[in-house]
Amino acid sequence: EEEQLERVPGTLTAMRETTISPRITAAIAEIKVRAADKVQAGQVLVELDSRDLQAREQQAQQSINAAQARQADAEKNYQRMKQLVADGTIPRSQFDTAEADFTAAKAELARAQEAAREAGAWRSYATIAAPYAGRVVDRYAEPGDTAMPGQPILRLYDPARMRVEAYVRESLASLLRPGMGLPVVVDALGRRLEGRVEEIVPQAEPGSRSVLVKVALPESADLYPGMFARLVIPVGKTRRIYIPRSAVLRVGQLTYVWVKEEAGEPDRRFVKLGDAMRDGQVEVLSGLTSGTLVGVPGS
């Protein structure tokens, strides 16, 4: 008896993939990375031309300076009027005017400070940094291009968080549970990895009657999004018949073996072979039953 396995084709995808695009419209001054480069979280990826934004920020700072000077003058006048109205030297209306001027100056300073914070925020958008450690997949622009909000400049993914997405038929999907270990074979690398069922999308495709299964993989530097992979799903036990490969003879497209009978001459039996092999033996799908003796040429 052997464990029966079914291999389901799937595709490697990144759990976390990000398109880098600007929040402002500006010329691209510098792009510091290219496709396949590794980046660290917070690393500067793109610098946009920020001269106009810097000028706006400087103007906002000048407005703050002017507003602070006006507020200082208004406060001095307010304090003076406050003392004079208390002494009865001036009418109450003059004090009210000074108080209103002081309140307006404070409001003007608050508006200038808010404008400066906004200008600083806009200038900060000229520097685009990596949101997490990852690898650059593609580069869509070059220095000198005009970057616009929503228009991609770079795309990167997190290579430490990869998974396989595969459509599994309903009967197989019913055998799987989230958290269950599942082998994954990556043909291009000739490697077998131990994955973990992360998610089983609770909806079957009407046409294929299959369910999307997502299997998380351990971190590996040679895995890339889009690579072909296979989920290896155990479906139970099965009995297989194996015979020595050297016992198999061919006539054209037909394969046969000599069967040793208890009495009489050996009998030729045509057989159908499978793909499974082990220790120099090949699987027989039909033509023989368990316990049948076969002859090996030369023995």
Disulfide bonds with the S-S distance in Angstrom:
none
